[in-house]
Each structure stands twice: as structure tokens, then as C-alpha cells.
């Protein structure tokens, strides 16, 4: 009984260390706005918010028509910030994304015309439709939040987040993303079909809107300044040494597992750490628990690890292997 009381006192002292009430209120407000249009997909929405707070990029994969693009657009609508959408196609050039230098006939000087990537939230539709050279144009901006053109560096204005979608079914005319680029996404989110009751709600809501655009129902509830404050709070979330060792043990196991050809890099470890902190924050805790780590592992690792050819032919998935690894590593107490 005494131990329980001591633990409760410790939890209370933890909860009072950082005031996360405004962050929790903002997260709830965003979810409320999105649920005006999006039915179900609660896990999808939560992962998008975690990524936003952890300052990471997101790769969204799902069949056409499951609200990948509209959810990303509506998330951007809830934040009072700039938003741009780029449709990737096979004929898209790097300059169509980054921008290009144009000769000004009046001054006889070259002027840089910024491309659509110069925004805060950038939605890239069907990222695997563009060829490798256009995909590679995103390497620097996603990792360093800057672009180098003609020897000049252009910094991106914070916040900067890339939300990219891709279709896992139709592969004709697509270009697989290289591992180096996949590694730059904090999460890979798999979006599935709704269940029957959710499908009924979707049809009913669409019928009631009578052709009105979904974007008109959603309003901004978060400013850039507030988002910056919330991101700073994520860094203050407490992570104990045993949690750090737990993350390291899991990532290390991915590199030695017999079913995996490629394991997670140190960037994966940092991604799990930051995502776990964000999960703790949106739940009103200023300390990370093993459950926060477990919730982060699947979306962080599923695009970073590669199955051996034998296991892939057997129909095994990376999620199954990640689950096996989680089960094999002792949970810290």
C-alpha cells in the first residue's frame, strides 16, 4: 500500500513538472475539427498529430479513396500556416518542385523563383509517380530544411512538414522510393478501409453536405507560434535511462534478426525517441513509458527494415517481424 502511495506521489510530481494542458487542448481541438469530415481513422489522425509535434515527415500509404489526401489537407487547414500541394507525375522535373533561376531582362540578373515546396505543410500526392531525380530533389529539404540552388542556400520557414501519399496496389508507371529517402520519413502510416458502420456514416455525411466542400467545415485552431511552443515542450519530456536502453535494444535486434535483410539505423532510434515523447505529451504526461515506445515502433520501423527474400516470398510482413522483436525484448519496469 505504501509503495502505491509513493508511486502516486511520484506521478503527481511528474505531471506538474510541465504544463501540458494547452497542448492537450489544442490536440483535442484539431481532432474535433477533423472529425467533422473524417469518419473513423482515429489512429491515422493521432499519428499525424504526433508527427507534427515531433517535427517529422509522414509517408501515407493506402488504396485510392480512403481519405489519405483529404485528411492531410484538412490537417493543414486546422493550422494557421501556409500549405501547398504537389501532384507528382512521371514528367515532373526537380525545378518544378524546388524552383528555378530566371533571367530578369530589366536588370540582366538571374532571380530565383521559389517552387511549391517553399511552404509550411507540403502535401505530395503519389510521391512514387515521379522519377528518381525528382524524388532526390527532396533529400536535402526533408533532412536539413534547406535548399541549395546555384550555390545559394535557402532556409525553409518553420514549421516545415512533408506529407506524402502513395498507392501500394497500382505499380505501373511508378518508381520505388530508395531506402535513403524512406529513412527521412518519421512515420509510414498504412490507411485501411473503414468498417460497415463507418461506411454508413461516411455516406450519410456526404449526403447531408449536399455537395459542399469538406474544407469549408474545418477552421484553423492552432497558430504557428503555439505549434512552435508545443514542439519545444516535446524536448522537455522526461526519458529515463532504462527507456533509452529499451529503444536501443529493439533497434539493435532489427539489425541482427534472421528474418531481416536491413535493420533500423540510429535515425530510427531517434525517431522512436521523439515519437514516444510526442505520444506522452498528447496524453498529458511529461515522461515516456514503454507503451509510448511500443506505439511508435510500427510506424517508425515498417518502412526502414527489409525482409529477407525468403521471408518475403513466404508472405511475411515487416509488422509481424517488428511484433516478434517487441515480444523478445524485456520491457523495463
PyMOL commands that set and color helices and strands:
alter all, ss='L'
color gray80, all
select helices_A, chain A and resi 2-15+21-34+42-53+68-77+94-98+127-129+132-136+139-144+179-182+196-209+214-217+224-235+241-256+266-282+290-301+309-313+318-328
alter helices_A, ss='H'
color red, helices_A
select strands_A, chain A and resi 58-61+79-80+83-87+99-104+109-114+121-125+146-149+152-155+161-166+187-190+222-223+260-262+306-307
alter strands_A, ss='S'
color yellow, strands_A
deselect
rebuild
show_as cartoon
